[in-house]
Amino acid sequence: MPEAQHTEWKESWRDDHLRWVCGFANADGGALHIGRNDRGEVVGVPDARKLLEDLPNKIRDLLGIVVPVNLHQEAGKAWLEIVVPPYPSPISYRGHYYQRIGSTNQELKGASLDRFLLRRYGRTWDGSPLPGVAAGDLSAVAFTRFRQQAERSGRLDAAALKASDVELLAKLKLTEGKYLKRAAVLLFHPDPLAFFTGAFVKVGFFRPGGDLVYHDEINGDLFQQSQQTLDLLLTKYLKAAVSYEGIVRVERFPVPREALREAVLNALVHRDYMIPAPVQIRVYDDRLVLWNPAVLPEGWTAATLLTPHTSHPYNPEIANAFFRAGEIEAWGRGIERIFDACRAAATPLPQLRFDAGGVWVEFAFDEVYLRALKPVAPEVGQPESGPESGPESGPESGPESEVVARLESQLESVLAARVLLLLRNEPLGKAALASRLGHKTVSGKLNKQVRRLVAENLIEPTLPDKPSSRLQKYRLTARGTAMLATMKQGDAAP
């Protein structure tokens, strides 16, 4: 019988071997054989009978557990078998925790130790209390947004919707005694990053060689992160191939919106927030790769995710809030929905892989889409087409989105819509706008639309007293900001 997950051989006894006893107790149990060499051959233990008396007491005193120790004879040589059952409570040896993983004995430290202790005590990380933060520190805007979503979903009763913020937290089981749980801070605090390192999303566009071209970070509460990440991907990082069915404009993204939405939600809801790294989304010319610092349930592999399975949320308190808001189903169908959306859109199925750091989801772009968008790889400051091309020239223009389409309908110009969208994050001059739009120079069309947007009080110059200054930039007005917000909600602007 070779060494394996449940078997370990030692030629002689040393007290240091109690680490292996501890490791078996913290895993699925196992047997430690004393008197066998690395080949499994019995070499015998000279003081077997004394050890038979001493070891049970030593194990009890140092580990706090009682295990059977058996004496065996083979070819005239005595050897001992220490049979260790699995223990539901955590077992330590001299203040250190060990666990049998495969055929190795590993000391648990850092996040892995925290996960182990929480699991053994029947707790979850997101359900643990967080001292130092009160309900008054949470965002009123986040609560309002959640109530609106929960009302639309119908998954929260009217009494809970009308309750105070403190009462709502209690109904969502986000409090413990006088403390808020960690989930409450992630869901409703305006800056969870102040409490949890890595509680944000990082998105970047990369050249084929791996060089970063530009990137963004999305912060705020988890509901805000999920919506802003999806909006950013669809309006800045992914191009839509545009076609027409009669007079109807049809936009086709390389990753179906529903699949992308499910992937982002899965990453935020089920990630391991003890790992101090953000969710990372890398966009290339021909693929999108999402990395989620996650830990699969015990016994699961990436293959398990691809087969029908029950819901097993890593962060049940966070998952419950997203379920009440109508964002997820809570039936363990997130991965299935991603694949269904890709099949329905006739796009390649994503590739999933899991390693010690987390879960990778890779969406490859299909050849039909790539051909429709040639030339690809837009880079900051680099033209995609001629000086007068730009967004009104069809499918080879810059990033398109549902927001752009609604703005285009309202403004009757794709170029005006894209200018408005480009100014949502920062003021830009005409040269910068032209560069982002893929123009070689500031075209007459662009000048015309900028003047028009200023006249309609949707944007304004940052230097109104110096209209011809080379430092002149443009920013959204309150009316322009309101129009963008309305377009994102899918309503017609007033």
Secondary structure, DSSP 8 states (H G I E B T S, - for coil): ---BTTEEEESS--GGGHHHHHHHHTTT-EEEEESB-TTS-B---TTHHHHHHHHHHHHHHHHS----EEEEEETTEEEEEEEE---SS--EETTEEEEEETTEEEE--HHHHHHHHHHHTT--STTSEETT--GGGS-HHHHHHHHHHHHHHT-S-HHHHHS-HHHHHHHTT-EETTEEEHHHHHHH-S-GGGTSTT-SEEEEEE-TTS-EEEEEEE-SSHHHHHHHHHHHIIIII---EEEEETTEEEEE-SS-HHHHHHHHHHHHHHS-TTS---EEEEE-SSEEEEEE-----TT--HHHHTS------SSHHHHHHHHHTTS--SSS-HHHHHHHHHHHTT----EEEEETTEEEEEEE--HHHHHHT-S----TT--SS-TT-GGGG-TTSS---HHHHHHHHHHT-HHHHHHHHHTTSS-B-HHHHHHHHT-SS--HHHHHHHHHHHHTTSEEES-TT-TT-TT--EEE-HHHHHHHHHHHTT----
